[in-house]
Every structure is written in structure tokens, then in C-alpha cells.
Amino acid sequence: MSTMNISLPDTLKSFVDEQVSQRGYGTSSEYVRELIRKDQDRLQLRGLLMAGVASSPAAPADARYFAGLRDRVRKSAEADARR
């Protein structure tokens, strides 16, 4: 694991310390890693949403679509239960 040192104004340092204490993190590093992971997830989701927006239209997500989706999930769960 690599190390990174950052400088924070006193107000931000106090905020981080408070979050570590109140939210059960062991260290400020754990808190910062969690923030970075959440930001990565947010950026990945944004990329997926933008790809969806740029894609060509698909069939409408109507009641028939969701019934078929539920049926596929049910069949997949049944197949998993038989294994």
C-alpha cells in the first residue's frame, strides 16, 4: 500500500476527526479511502448512465418487459437451487 500525505485546514481536519469518531472508522485513512471508493462508484455510475443516454432507444420498459424480467430471475433462482 502506498502512502499519501495531505494538508487540510483546521476546520476540515476537525470535520474528518469528527466523522471518524461518530461513524466508527478506525483512522482518518479509512474514512478518506471510503470517500474515494464512493467517488469511484459515482463516476462509474455516471459513465454507465451517459452510455445509456448515448445508446439507441430500446423496447419500452412496460408491464410485459417487467413480467419477462421477473420470469428470467425466477428461472435463474430455480436453476441455482437445483445445483
N, C-alpha and C positions, 0 to 999 in steps of 0.2 A: 504494500500500500504506500502511496506517495503522500507527502506532507505538503500542505499549503498554508501559509500564514496570511491572515488578512487583518487589516486595521479597520476598526469601527469607531465611530463617535461614541461617547459615553452613553448617550441615550439609546443607541442601537444595541450596545453591549448589555445594558441593563435589560432591554427587552428580550434579548436572547437568553440571558440568565434566568429571567422570569419564566420564559417558555420551557426551558429545560426543567426547572423546578416544578412547575404546575402540570406539565404534560408527561412527566415520567421518563424523560430522556436521561441517560447516564452522564452524557457530556454534551457540550455545545457542538462538538463534531457530529454526534449522532443527529442532532437537530438540523444542522446545516445539510448533512447528507440526505435527510428526509426531504428537505425543501428542494434540493437538486433533483431527487428522484421524481417528486411531484411535478416539477417543471418539465422534466423529460417526458413524463406521461402526457402532460398537457400539450407539449409540442407534437408528440406522436399523434394524439387525437386530432389536433388541428390539421396535421398533414393528411390524415385519413378523411377528415371532413372536406378539406379542399379537393382531394382526389375525387371524392363523391360528387362534389359540385361540378367538377370539370368533366365527369363521365357523362355518357349519353343516357337519356332517360330510360328507365326500365319499366317493367309492368307495374301497374299501381299496387300499392300495399293495401288491398281491400280485405274483406272478411274471408274470401276464398284463399287468398295468399296466406293469411294467418292460420287458417284451418289446416292447410297443407304443411305449414311450418310446424305446427303442433303435432301433426301426424308423423312427420320425419323425426322429431325429437322423441316421441313416444316409441317409435320403432327402434331407434338407436338405443334408448334406455333398455328396452326389452332384449335386444341383442347383447348388450353389455351384461345384463342379469343372467343370461344363459351361459356366459363364458366362465 
